[in-house]
Amino acid sequence: MTDFVFTTYLSDLAVDEDYQHQGIGKQLIKEVQNKTTPECRIVLLSAPQAVNYYPHIGFSPHPSAWTLIKD
């Protein structure tokens, strides 16, 4: 989901384990960036097992993100 200018929300990015470590995830993110303005930020929520992957490819944590679960 994107407005193509300010924010792109990237959801459910997953690469099959048999194909990981081949640059596929990195290339998918690069393709998203190629479709938006240089100023557009990608926002994503990481699966717990992938939390160390995103800093490795240039993502940084954001201090003001929240989630809400329905009561």
DRENKEDO-455968 format. One record per residue (C-alpha): residue number from 1; residue in one letter; chain; x, y, z. Coordinates in steps of 0.1 Angstrom, whole numbers, plus 2048, in hexadecimal, padded with zeros to 3 digits. Layout:
! residues N
+-----+----+----+-----+-----+-----+
!   i ! aa ! ch !   X !   Y !   Z !
+-----+----+----+-----+-----+-----+
! NUM !  a !  A !   X !   Y !   Z !
...
+-----+----+----+-----+-----+-----+
***
This chain:
! residues 71
+-----+----+----+-----+-----+-----+
!   i ! aa ! ch !   X !   Y !   Z !
+-----+----+----+-----+-----+-----+
!   1 !  m !  A ! 800 ! 800 ! 800 !
!   2 !  t !  A ! 80F ! 821 ! 7F6 !
!   3 !  d !  A ! 808 ! 845 ! 7ED !
!   4 !  f !  A ! 828 ! 844 ! 7D8 !
!   5 !  v !  A ! 835 ! 864 ! 7E8 !
!   6 !  f !  A ! 838 ! 862 ! 80E !
!   7 !  t !  A ! 832 ! 83F ! 81A !
!   8 !  t !  A ! 831 ! 81B ! 80E !
!   9 !  y !  A ! 825 ! 800 ! 825 !
!  10 !  l !  A ! 836 ! 7DF ! 81D !
!  11 !  s !  A ! 823 ! 7C1 ! 82A !
!  12 !  d !  A ! 829 ! 79C ! 829 !
!  13 !  l !  A ! 84B ! 79C ! 817 !
!  14 !  a !  A ! 857 ! 778 ! 819 !
!  15 !  v !  A ! 86F ! 763 ! 806 !
!  16 !  d !  A ! 86D ! 73D ! 807 !
!  17 !  e !  A ! 889 ! 72F ! 81D !
!  18 !  d !  A ! 897 ! 71C ! 7FF !
!  19 !  y !  A ! 89D ! 73D ! 7ED !
!  20 !  q !  A ! 8A9 ! 753 ! 809 !
!  21 !  h !  A ! 8CC ! 763 ! 809 !
!  22 !  q !  A ! 8CB ! 769 ! 7E3 !
!  23 !  g !  A ! 8C1 ! 78E ! 7E5 !
!  24 !  i !  A ! 89D ! 788 ! 7DB !
!  25 !  g !  A ! 88F ! 79B ! 7F9 !
!  26 !  k !  A ! 8A7 ! 7B8 ! 7F3 !
!  27 !  q !  A ! 89D ! 7BA ! 7CF !
!  28 !  l !  A ! 878 ! 7B9 ! 7D7 !
!  29 !  i !  A ! 87D ! 7D7 ! 7EE !
!  30 !  k !  A ! 892 ! 7E9 ! 7D3 !
!  31 !  e !  A ! 875 ! 7E4 ! 7BA !
!  32 !  v !  A ! 85D ! 7F4 ! 7D2 !
!  33 !  q !  A ! 875 ! 812 ! 7D6 !
!  34 !  n !  A ! 878 ! 815 ! 7B0 !
!  35 !  k !  A ! 853 ! 81B ! 7AE !
!  36 !  t !  A ! 852 ! 838 ! 7C8 !
!  37 !  t !  A ! 862 ! 85A ! 7CD !
!  38 !  p !  A ! 885 ! 85B ! 7DD !
!  39 !  e !  A ! 875 ! 86B ! 7FC !
!  40 !  c !  A ! 85C ! 84F ! 800 !
!  41 !  r !  A ! 863 ! 83A ! 81F !
!  42 !  i !  A ! 85B ! 815 ! 822 !
!  43 !  v !  A ! 84A ! 80B ! 842 !
!  44 !  l !  A ! 847 ! 7E6 ! 84C !
!  45 !  l !  A ! 840 ! 7D0 ! 869 !
!  46 !  s !  A ! 859 ! 7B3 ! 86D !
!  47 !  a !  A ! 851 ! 790 ! 876 !
!  48 !  p !  A ! 864 ! 787 ! 896 !
!  49 !  q !  A ! 87C ! 770 ! 883 !
!  50 !  a !  A ! 885 ! 78B ! 86A !
!  51 !  v !  A ! 88B ! 7A7 ! 883 !
!  52 !  n !  A ! 8B1 ! 7A6 ! 87D !
!  53 !  y !  A ! 8AE ! 7A5 ! 857 !
!  54 !  y !  A ! 8A1 ! 7C8 ! 851 !
!  55 !  p !  A ! 8BD ! 7DC ! 862 !
!  56 !  h !  A ! 8D5 ! 7C7 ! 84E !
!  57 !  i !  A ! 8C7 ! 7D5 ! 82D !
!  58 !  g !  A ! 8C4 ! 7F9 ! 839 !
!  59 !  f !  A ! 8A4 ! 7FC ! 84C !
!  60 !  s !  A ! 8A4 ! 80E ! 86E !
!  61 !  p !  A ! 88B ! 80B ! 88A !
!  62 !  h !  A ! 872 ! 826 ! 88F !
!  63 !  p !  A ! 86A ! 833 ! 8B2 !
!  64 !  s !  A ! 845 ! 83C ! 8AD !
!  65 !  a !  A ! 833 ! 81D ! 8A0 !
!  66 !  w !  A ! 816 ! 80D ! 8B2 !
!  67 !  t !  A ! 7FF ! 7EF ! 8AE !
!  68 !  l !  A ! 7DC ! 7EA ! 8BB !
!  69 !  i !  A ! 7CB ! 7C9 ! 8C1 !
!  70 !  k !  A ! 7A6 ! 7C8 ! 8C2 !
!  71 !  d !  A ! 799 ! 7C2 ! 8E5 !
+-----+----+----+-----+-----+-----+
***
